[in-house]
């Protein structure tokens, strides 16, 4: 088998695997992103709401959290980035409602 054929076959197998992910696997991914992002935002929001991008990017899961800022009357939002490789989440800085208005049902 030539190198080109081998590289092509490996690339095809890798891309086919990504498309073959089950609904259950994506639901588990979204649940883990939600759990880790809520954990990362603990203490920043009194009653957080979250919406998770169901697939994220190739390398990262992405979510938006919002709610009442802890110890204040303001509503704020946070962006959360979840590293798919090491399964950790980090939140960005507080974004006031007048800068990022998000309604999460």
DAJOPE-V8324 format. One record per run of one state. SS is the DSSP state (H for helix, E for strand, L for the rest). FROM is the first residue (numbers start at 1). TO is the last residue. Records with the same first field share a line. If there is no record, write none. Layout:
SS->FROM-TO / FROM-TO
//
This chain:
L->1-2 / 20-22 / 41-41 / 43-44 / 46-48 / 53-59 / 70-74 / 84-87 / 92-94 / 97-105
H->3-19 / 23-40
E->42-42 / 45-45 / 49-52 / 60-69 / 75-83 / 88-91 / 95-96
//
